[in-house]
Amino acid sequence: MTNLVIVESPAKAKTIKKYLGSDFNIVASYGHVRDLLPKEGAVDPSHDFAMRYELIEKNEKHVATIVSAMKKADALYLATDPDREGEAISWHIYSILKDKKALGKKPVHRIVFHEITKSAIKSAVDHPREISMELVNAQQARRALDYLVGFNLSPLLWKKIRYGLSAGRVQSPALRMIVEREEEIEKFVTQEYWDLEAALEAERKTFAAKLTVYEGSKLEQFSITNEKQAEDIKKHLLKAAKGVLRVVKVEKKQRKRNPAAPFITSTLQQEAARKLGFAVQRTMRIAQQLYEGVELDSGSTGLITYMRTDSVNLAQDAINEIRDLIAERYGKDNVPAEARVYKTKSKNAQEAHEAIRPTSVLRTPESVKAFLSPEQFKLYDLIWKRTVAAQMISATIDTLTLDMAAGEKNQFRATGSVVIDPGYMRVYQEGTDDKPEELGDEHLLPQLQEGDEVKLHDIACNQHFTEPPPRYSEATLIKALEEYGIGRPSTYAAIVSTLQTREYVVLENKRFRPTDIGRIVNKFLTQYFTRYVDYGFTAQLEDELDEVSRGEKEWVPLLEQFWDPFKHQVDNILETVKRKDVTQELLDEKCPQCGKPLSIRLGKRDRFIGCTGYPDCSYTRAVEEKPEEASQDAEIVEGRQCPDCGGDLKIKHGRFGKFIGCGNYPKCKHIESLNKPAETGVECPECKQGKIVKRQSRRGRIFYSCSRYPDCKYAIWNEPVAQSCPKCAWPILTIKKTKKRGTELVCPRQTCGFVKQVEDVPE
């Protein structure tokens, strides 16, 4: 008897093959096999949201392989991923095989496993189930919602803002978060404040203490706001203290710090960003490799459990193995009396699912390092340490607080801590966002009693300024989305990627900044589609999709409830809102040239300030530029002349911001970007002396060219990869992405024609 097993990736197929006998033929679907037609009418609201699917072109050959294999097999095992997307893929494969009459009356089994190990695979085959239509319908409902929003909002954006824009159901609230944070930063007014710190000595130890009470009043952050006030207080304190502080209160406390829960998708993405500097998509790609199987001495082996999960649950067998390892490696006193049980925060997390953990903690990072790439090792090491630490004893920390008087009505406070027993901290400490990690070095204070005197060396006056809230990083954005209940484990990476692909945000120093077009789109959506970018509404819709997946709600009524008011709003905005209502913003400022009002307007690339009297008046300046700056004479670029005419180069101001232009304009129209081009690290294949750098054309289009321009004029449109063409041996290939064909590696030489489809692209 021949059994056909369908998995999603060839790597997983290779790993599973060694666990199942010769009676099993393992075939990969290479992900989704069909999707909605990419045109209007693919979802029909007038017929219970009937959905029209078509085969994904790049996977047609894989579908043909599956159909051919099924005709020769006696039974079908659908072994796609254990989530909604995986369930939907199984259903699509089943439907295709049925349509092509490849199934007949052959038995069909849906098997699910959360780790690719021999015991998990065998157990799944021995305990199959039917396809869960609740999970399939939840995925279909999500896909239909995303389609309906995209296919109705995008044309509206084309008409009201700019052609080619698009909007997403879940990405739009995420964009709103980033824009609102940027607006907070821009409105933030820095405030000055001061604190006073005493340099002290006791028992041959020097330490510091901060002023907390002055003249009987407890100090707040803005109690001292300028240098003169701080210096006056310092003089008073030095006079009152007479060289010593008296200990008036000693407080000793012992506290326990508990380990963090095992990883779920969001916390893995956040921690990999903090500790390893990995982007979200990179983390998920590496985790997928570790899950599907790595070639060890024993053959292809899955090293971690399934990486898309929001459950912190661990299997009892895994807990027992972890506790045994802790006892052996770190000592029995580091194993708590009872196994730690963590409570899952997500309302929809399925406890049958597990947290992300090693399939066996006995495979220590050191033991598998030789078989892993550097990035695979780093991520596996992170997961292994977090999992082990989660089952260790708490850390025990002693804290000491000393309150010391300077005269009668003034007090300084010193705090110190020492780790008495590191417990789980021997293995792992969780990272933090936007603040220093606690308990790096121990901060010890001398052991003093009430009434003891401490020598006062000096008092320092320290100036501080309040800082605006930080921009979102990938880690903090995912954390915020999770806290609001927006998105699910399988969508976080896509949300981040989509915002960047659409050029609504850019990542600068690993922080998200909205682009001008991102601001305009957000303004349009928050003003005219307030409900649909509302955090609470988006989270509620996610909860309702979860209810569909649990069989508690029907998916068609859910779509009807969303669609009717949404379509009405789209039609209304189409009729009543004009383009200038969205792309222009009047300012309370007159044009310095003609006196007419100025407005912020959207240009071909960015926003700029322009006169409403255009075209009669051509006054413009950059949004961030002050009126007096625009009227100043252009600054000359030192040490350089125009390469076209030899004239002076000057820093000028235009509607796209600052740029370098020839001082002989309009006779000479040479211009160049003020921004330093980003390096790709790829050597120029033409001159072999320069490096390929990323540049931007005058119209805002990205291209890549040699850093030695104008000496070398080599340029290409697509991102280069340091990989030679297997057909013509040209030193580089380029990455080309299309909606229809996906990601391809392409030879940039037109005479060659080499094209290769890829599942992933080298970084």
N, C-alpha and C positions, 0 to 999 in steps of 0.2 A: 504494500500500500504506500502510495506517495502522497505526502502532505506538503502543501504549498504554504509557506509562512511569509507574510508581507511585513516588512519594516520600512522605516523612512529613509535610512541612510546606509550606504554600502559599508561604512565602518561598523555600524551596529550589526549588520548582516554577517560580517566576518567574525565578530565576537560570538554571536549566538550560534553560528555554524558548529563551533567546536563542542557545544554543550548538547546538541541534538544529533541523533544518529543519521545514517545514510537515507533513512526514510523521509527526511525533511529537506525540502529545497527552499533556501532562503533567498528572497528577491527584494530589492530596494525600490521604493516608489520615488525616491529623491524628493521628499516633501509632498506638498499639495499636488494633486493630479489634475484638478479642474477648478475653475473659478468663475465668477459672474462674467457675463459678456461685458467687455469694456465700452459699453455704449448705452444710450438712454433706452429704458424699457426692460433692462435686465431684472429689475424688481417691479412687479406690477401691483400697486396698491389696490386697484379696482377688482382684483381676483385673489383676494386673501394673500397678497404679497407673494404671489407665485414667483419663483426665482429661476432664471434661465442661465444654465451653466454651459461652459465649453471647456474642452481640454486645454491645458496650459501647453503652448506650442513646444517649449523646450523639454517637456516631459512626455511628449507623445510616444517617443520610442520606448520609454520605460513602461508606459501603459501597454504598448503592444507586446512587450516581453512578458508582462504579468498575465495578459489574456492568453498568450500562447502557452505559458507554463500552467495556467489553470486548466486548460483543455486536456492536459496530460495528467493532471493530479486527481486524487480521489477525495481530498478534503482541503478546506481553506482555513488558515489561522491568520487572523488580522492582529498584528502585534505592533501597531503604531503607538505613539506616545500616550501616557496615561493622563491626558487632559482633554479639554473641549476640542482643541485643534486636532489632536490625535484621533479622537472619536469621530470627528467630521471626515478626516482623511479615510478612515476605515469605511465609513458609510458611503463616501464617494466611490471608493474602489469597488465595494460590494454592488453599488448601483450600476457602475460601468460594466462589470462582469455579467450582471443580470441582463442589461440591455444588449450585450453582445452574445447572449445565450451561451456563455462559457461555464455557467454554474450547473444548470440542470437541477437535479435533486441532491447534489453533493452537499454534505454537511458544512456549515459555516460557523466558525468559532471566533469569538473576540477574546483575546488573552491580554492581560495587563500585568506589568511588573514595574517596580520602581527602582530596581537595580539590575545590572546585567551580570548576574552570577549564576552558577550552575543550579543552586537550590531554588533561586527565584524563578528562573526560566522553567525548570521542571515543574515547579508548583503551579505556574501559570498555565502550562499545557495540560496539567492534570485537573485544573479547575477553571475551565473556560466559561464564558457567559455570552449573552446576546449583545448586539450593539445597543447602547443606551441612547434612545431617541431623545431623551430629555437633554443630554449633553449636546447632541447634534443640533437640536432645535435652538439651544442657547447660543451655539456658535453661529447658526444661520441667522438668528435674530440680530446678533452683533454685526455680522457682515452686512445684513440688509440695512441696518441703521447707518453704518458707516458709508454705505453706497448712497443712500437717499440724501444724507447730509452733503456728501461730496459732490454728487451730480446736480444738486440744486443750489448749493451755496457758491460753488466755483464759478458758474456762468454769471452769477450775480456780482461776484467780485470782479470779473472781467469787465462788466459794463460800468460798474460804479467806481472802480479803482484803476486796474491795469490788467491787460490780457495776460493769461497764463497763470494767474494766481489760483490757489486752492485753499480750502478750509476743511478741517477734520473735526469729528465729534469730540474726541478726547484730547487731541493736540491743542485745540483752541483754548480750553481752560488752562492748560500748561503754559501757553503763550501769554495768557492774561497774568499768570503768576509772575513771569519774568518781566513783563512790562510794568506791572504795578510795583515790583521791587525797584526797578530802575527809576520810576517816578518818585518813590520814597527817597532814594539816594539823591536825586536832583533837588528835591525840596528841603533836604536836610540842612539845618543851620548848625554849624559847629559851635560848641560852647567851650569856653576855657574853664578849667578848674585846677585847684592845687591841693596837694596833701603834704603833710610833714612827717618825716621818718627819722627816728632817733637811732644813732649808732651807739650800741651798748656793749658792755663787757661784764661778765661775771664768771667766776670759776675758770678763768683763763680761756673762756669762749667768747667770741664776738658774735653778735646777732643784731637784728633790726626789729623795731616796733613802730607801728603807725599811730598817730594821734587820733583818738576816737572821741574824746570828751574835752571841750575847751570852755573854761569859765562856767562849768556846771551844765552845759548844753551838749547833747550828742551831735556830732558832726554828720552832715549828709554830704552827698556828692558835690553839691554846689554851694556849700557853706563858705568856702574860700575860693574867690574867683579871680584874684589878681596877685601880682608879685608883691606889691606894697603891703597888702593885707597879710600875705604869708610871712613876709619878713618881720612885720610888727608882732605877729603872734610868736614867731621864733624868738625874738628878743625877750618877750614877756616870759616865755617858757624857760629859757636859759636862766633868767633872773630868778624865777620861782623855784627851779629845780636845784640850783646851786651845785651842779655837777653830779647829782645822783637822782635816781628814780627809786621809789619805794614800792615793793611788791604788795598789792592790796588784795589780790585774789588769784588763786591757783586752781584751775579746773582741769582735771584729768578725765578722759573718756576713752573707752575702748569700743570700737565699732567693727562690724563685719561688712565686707563688701562681697557681693555675690557675683558669680561669673555670668556672662551674657548667654542668652539662649543659643542653641545651634542655629546655623545659617538657614534663612529662607531666601528666596530669590532677591528680594529688595535689599536685605541686609548684606548679602554677599556682594551685590553690585556696589553698595555704599562703601563697604570695608575694603574691597579691592581698589576702589578709586582712592580712598584715603591712604592706605598702606602701600599699595603697589603702583598707584598712578595709572591704573587701567581704565580705559573708557568702557562704558556699559556694554557696547556691542562686542568689544574685545573679550571682556569677562565671560560673556555668554558663549562666545565661540570656543574659548578654551575649555569652559565647563562642559560643553557639548562633547568635545574630544575626550575628556576624562570619563564622561558617562558612557560614551559609546564603545570605548575600548582603546587601550594602548598596548603595543606589542611588548610583553615581558618575556622572560625566559620560558614561562609556562604557556606562552601563546597570547593572543589578544585578550585583554582582561579589562572589564569595566571597573574603574577605580572609585567612582563616586555614585551616589544615588541620583535620581532624576532632579534636574536643576531648576525646574519651574514648579515651585510649590510655595504655599504660604502657611504650611503647617510646621510647628516646631517639635512635633511628636517624633520619638525614636522607637524603633522596634525593640522589644525586650531582649532578644538575642544580641542585638548590637550593644545595648546598655551593659549587659553582662560581660561582653568581650572588652568594652571600654574600661569597666571597673577592674577587671583582671589585669589589664595592661597598666593602669595607674598604680595598682598595688605592686606590680613587679618592677616597674620602671621608676616610680617616684616614692614608693613606700606605702604600706597599708594605712598609715596615719593620714594620708592625703585622699583616702576614699571615704566619702560621707557614709554614715550609718545606713541611710536609705538612699536609693537612687533618686536623682533630681528629676522632677516632672515639671515641664514648662507648659504654660497655658498659651494657646494660640489666640492672638488678638483678632485675626480676620474672622468675620462672621460666617464666611462661606468655606473656610478651610476644612478639608476633609481629613479627619484624624487617621483614616486608613492610609493616607499619604504620609510621607516622612519628611523631616527636615533634610537639608543637603548634608550628607556625611560620607566618610569613606566607606566603601563596601566592606572593608575589613581594616580596623585600626592597626592590626598586626602588620599591615603593609605600611611601615613608617616612611616618612618622606625620604630619609636617607637611603632606605633599602630600594627605592624605585627611582632615585634621582638619575641614575645612569641611563634609564630608558625614556626619560622625559626631556622635552625641550626646556630651556630656561624659564619661559613663561608658564608652561604647564607645571613645572616644579613649584614655582612661586605660588600659584593658585592652589595646588594640592596641599602644599605646606600650610597655607592659611586655613583651608577647610579642616585639615587633620588637627591642627592645634586648637581651633575653635571648638571642635567636637569633643576632644579629650578634656579641655578645660571646663566645658559645660557640665561634666560629671565629677569635678573635683571639689574639695572642701572650699569654703569661703576664705578670703584673705582676712587676717586679723590686724587691725591698725590701731595703734595708740596715738591719741591726739592730746596735746598739752596747750592750754591757753593761759597766758600770763597777763594780768592787768596791773599796770604800774603807774603810780601817781607822780606827777611833777608839781609839787606844791599841793594846795588844798583842793582845787576845783578842776584839775586837768589830769587826763589819763591817756596813757599809751597802751596798745595791745600788741602782743607778739603771739603767733601761733606756730606750732611745729607738729610734725607727725613722724612716726617711725613704724615701719612694717614689722610687726612681731612675728607673724607667720604668713609668708606670701601665698600659701594655698595654691589656688588655680593660677595666680600670677606667675608661678614658676614656668608656665607654659604659654600663657597668652593674656594680653590686655586689649580690650576693645578701643578702637580709635575714636576721636571726637571731631566734631565739625566746628570750624571757625573759633576755636578756643584751644589753649594749650592743654595737652594731656596731663591729668593729675598724677601725682606720686611718681614723678620720674626719679629724682634723687631725694633721699630722705632729708628732711629738714629738722635737725635736732636742736633742742633748747636745753640750757643748763637746768638741772634739777634744783628749784628754788622753793622756799617756803614763804608764807605771808610774813611781812615785816622785814624780809631781807632787803638789802640795798644793792642797787646795780649801778655801776659807773657809767655816766653819760659822757661820751666823747664829743658828740656834735649832733646838730639837728639839720637835716637837709630839707630844703623846700623844692618840691618836685612839681613841675608844670605838666598838665595833661590837657588833651582836647578830646571831646566826644567824637566818635566816628559813626558814619552812616551804617545802616545794616549792610552786610556783604551781599554781593550778587550771588545768585544760585550757582553752585557747582553741580556736576552730574549727580553726586551723592546727595546733596541737600535738596535738589529738585525732586529726586525719586522719593526721598523721605517725606517731603511735603505732599506729593501726590498720594503716597500711601496713607498719610495721616488724614487727608481729606476723603480718602476712599475712591480716588479717581484712578482708573486703570487696574490691571491685574498683573500677576507675575509675567505672563507671556507678552504683555504690551509695553512695559516700561522702556525697554531698549528701542522699540519702534517709535515711541513718542519722542524721545530725545533725538533720534536719527532724523525723523520727519521734519522737525522744526529747523534743523540745520540744512537739510536738503532743500527745503523751500526757501532758504536764506531769510527766514524770519528772525533768526538769532544767529550770533556768531560766538565761538568759544575763544575768549581772550584770557590768557593766563589761567586756563582751566575754569573760567567763570563765564556764564551766559550773559551776553549783552544783546538787547533787541536791536535789530536794524530799523532803519526808517520805515521800510515797507512793512516790517513786522508791527511797528507801532500803529501804522495806518490801518492795517487789517484788524488789529486788536480793537482800535477805536471804533471801527465800523461794527464789529461783532458785539462789543459791549454796549454800544448805543442802540443798535437795531435788533439784536438777537440776545438781549440780556439774559433771558431764561436759559439759553442753550450754552452759555459760557459760565453759568452760575455753578459754583463748586458743589453746592448742596444738590442741585438738580442732576448734575452729572453723576455724583456718587449714588443718588437714589436710583438712577437708571442702571448703574452697575449692580446694585442690590437686586433689582427686579430681574436682571439677566441671570443672576445667581439663583433666584427663585425658580426660574424656568429650568435651570440645570438640575434642580432638586425635584422637579415635577410638581412644584407648588403653584405654578402660574403657567397659563397658555401663552405661547409666543405671538400669535397673530393679534389677539386683543391688545397686547403690549405695544406692538407696532402701530396699530390703529390709534391708540391713545397718544402716541408721539407724533404721528404723521399729520393728522388733520390740522392741529394748530400750527405746526411747523410750516406746512405748505401754504396756509393762509398768510402767514407772516412773510414768506418769500414773495408771494404774489403782490402783497401790499407794498413792500419795500421797492419792488421792481417798478411799480407805478408812481410812487410818491417821492422817492429820494433821488436827487440829482447828483451827478458826479462831483460837482464842486462842494456839495454839502459834506462830502467825505474827505476829499483830498485837499481842501483849503481851510485854513483857520485864521480868521481876521485877528490882527494885533492892534492893541491900543497905541499905535505908533504911526507917525506920518513919514512919508517918503522924503528924504532930505533933498531930492532933486526936483520933485514936482508938487509935493504936499499932499498927495492922495494917500489913503490908508495902505499900510503894508499888510501882507498876509504870509503865513507859512504855507508853502505849496509843495506838491509832490512833483519832482522832476523825473527824468528818465531813469535815474538811479536812486537819488536820495532826496530828502526834503531840503528846501532852501527858502529863504525869505525874499520875496519879490514884490514889486509894486503892482497894485491892482489896476494901475493905468496902462499896463502892458497891452499892446506893443508900442504905444506912444512913448512910454517911459520904460527903459530897460534896466533900471536899478535892481541889483540883486546882491545878496551876501549870504554866507553860510549861517545856519541856524545858531551855532554855538558862538558866532562872531558878534562882538559888540559893535554898535554903530560907529564909535570913534575909531575902532580897529580897521573897519572897512574903508574909512576915509584917509587912513595913513598911507604914506608913500610905501611902495613895495620894497621889501628887504632884499638886498643883493646877496646872492649865494657866493660866498667867498671861495676863491681858488678854482672857479670853473667858468668856462665860456660856452656859449651856445654852439653845439656841434654842427649846426647848419650854416650860421652866418658869422660866428665869432663874437657876437654881442654879449652883453651882460645877462646872466640868468637871474631871475627874480622870483621870490616867493609871492604868489598872487592869490587873490580870493575870488572864487567863482561860485556858481550855484551848487557845485559838487564839493565845496569846501576848499581848502588850500591846495595849491599845486605849484609846480615850478614852470615858469614860462619865459620866453625870450623877451628882453627889454625893448627889442626893436619891433614889437607887435604894433600895427598889423602887417608891416612889411614882411616880418618873419613870424610864422605861426607855430614854431617849435614849442611843444609842451611835454612834460613828463610828470609821473606821479611823485608826490612827496614821500610816500610810504616806502620803506625798505622792502623789497620783494622777499617772500618767504622761500627758504631753501628746501629742496626736495632730497638733496643728498645724492642725486643721480648725475653721473658724469655726462657732459654734452657729447653725443655720438658724432657730431660733425667736426668740432675742432679738438676735442679730447683734452682741452685745457680748462674750460669753464665748467660750472655746474648748472644744471637745469633749475630755474627758479620760477615760482608762481607769481604771475602778474595779473593786472586787471586792465582791460581796454578802456578807452574813453567812455564807451557805452556801458561799462560795468561788467562785461563778460570776462570770465576767467580764462587765461591761457598760460602756456608754459614756454619759456624761452631761455636761451643761454645767458649766463650772468655776464658774459663778455660783450654783450651788445653795446655799441653798434659794430665792434670788430667782428663778432660772429652773429649772424642774423638767424640762426636756427630757431624755429618756433613750432609748437604743436598745440592743438586745442585740448587734448585729453591728458590726464595725469600720467606721468611716466613711471615705469617700474624697471629696476635694474636687473633685467632678465633678457637674455639674448633671444632673438627670434629663431625657433627651431627650423624654420623654412629657409630664410635668407641670411641668418646669422647677424642681422643688424643688432647693435649692442643693447637696445632697449625695446620694450613693448609698452603699450599704453592701456589704461583701464577705460573701457567704454561701457556706460550704463544706459539701457533703454527699457522702456516699460514693456515692450513686446518680447524682447529676447533676454532680458535680465542683464547680468554682468558678463562682460567678455574681455579677454586679453587680445589686443589687436596690434598688428605690426603697423607702425606709423608710415611706412614706405608704401605709397600707392601702387608701386609696381609689384609688390609682394602679395598682398591679399590674405595673409595668415590671420585667422580668427579662431579663438578657442573659448567656448563657454566655460565658466568657472562657478563653483558653488561659493567659493570664498576668494578673497584677494590678498596677496601677501602684503604685510604692513610695511 
